[in-house]
Amino acid sequence: MKVQFWVADEDEKETLADLGHRLFSEKVEYKRGDSTWSWQMLASWSYDALKPTPPWLFTFDFEADAVRALELLADPRLETVRFLVSRAQQSNTQH
């Protein structure tokens, strides 16, 4: 699930860059019976970090299976996904 939007605020850019780094290192585990599945939360993420002036394009590409597992688990990290989707909708960009 790809979420993409433009950011014009320097503070928001820094906050979202930190969030991207954190989410990229996170895994989602789903256990059912004797089976356990694990997915990286983000397949990829990016922003034009070398661009010195706004706006910056942020792209968060969530693993679809990880998002489904977050939903099944009622994991609070799902709120972060929802926040980013909402942020993209505010910008009328892709999600």
HUWO-V219719 format. One record per residue. N is the residue number from 1. RES is the residue in one letter. SS is DSSP state (H for helix, E for strand, C for the rest). Layout:
BEGIN
n=N res=RES ss=SS
n=N res=RES ss=SS
END
This chain:
BEGIN
n=1 res=M ss=C
n=2 res=K ss=E
n=3 res=V ss=E
n=4 res=Q ss=E
n=5 res=F ss=E
n=6 res=W ss=E
n=7 res=V ss=E
n=8 res=A ss=C
n=9 res=D ss=C
n=10 res=E ss=H
n=11 res=D ss=H
n=12 res=E ss=H
n=13 res=K ss=H
n=14 res=E ss=H
n=15 res=T ss=H
n=16 res=L ss=H
n=17 res=A ss=H
n=18 res=D ss=H
n=19 res=L ss=H
n=20 res=G ss=H
n=21 res=H ss=H
n=22 res=R ss=H
n=23 res=L ss=H
n=24 res=F ss=H
n=25 res=S ss=H
n=26 res=E ss=C
n=27 res=K ss=E
n=28 res=V ss=E
n=29 res=E ss=E
n=30 res=Y ss=E
n=31 res=K ss=E
n=32 res=R ss=E
n=33 res=G ss=C
n=34 res=D ss=C
n=35 res=S ss=E
n=36 res=T ss=E
n=37 res=W ss=E
n=38 res=S ss=E
n=39 res=W ss=E
n=40 res=Q ss=E
n=41 res=M ss=C
n=42 res=L ss=E
n=43 res=A ss=E
n=44 res=S ss=E
n=45 res=W ss=E
n=46 res=S ss=E
n=47 res=Y ss=E
n=48 res=D ss=C
n=49 res=A ss=C
n=50 res=L ss=C
n=51 res=K ss=C
n=52 res=P ss=C
n=53 res=T ss=C
n=54 res=P ss=C
n=55 res=P ss=C
n=56 res=W ss=E
n=57 res=L ss=E
n=58 res=F ss=E
n=59 res=T ss=E
n=60 res=F ss=E
n=61 res=D ss=E
n=62 res=F ss=E
n=63 res=E ss=C
n=64 res=A ss=H
n=65 res=D ss=H
n=66 res=A ss=H
n=67 res=V ss=H
n=68 res=R ss=H
n=69 res=A ss=H
n=70 res=L ss=H
n=71 res=E ss=H
n=72 res=L ss=H
n=73 res=L ss=H
n=74 res=A ss=C
n=75 res=D ss=C
n=76 res=P ss=C
n=77 res=R ss=C
n=78 res=L ss=H
n=79 res=E ss=H
n=80 res=T ss=H
n=81 res=V ss=H
n=82 res=R ss=H
n=83 res=F ss=H
n=84 res=L ss=H
n=85 res=V ss=H
n=86 res=S ss=H
n=87 res=R ss=H
n=88 res=A ss=H
n=89 res=Q ss=H
n=90 res=Q ss=H
n=91 res=S ss=C
n=92 res=N ss=C
n=93 res=T ss=C
n=94 res=Q ss=C
n=95 res=H ss=C
END
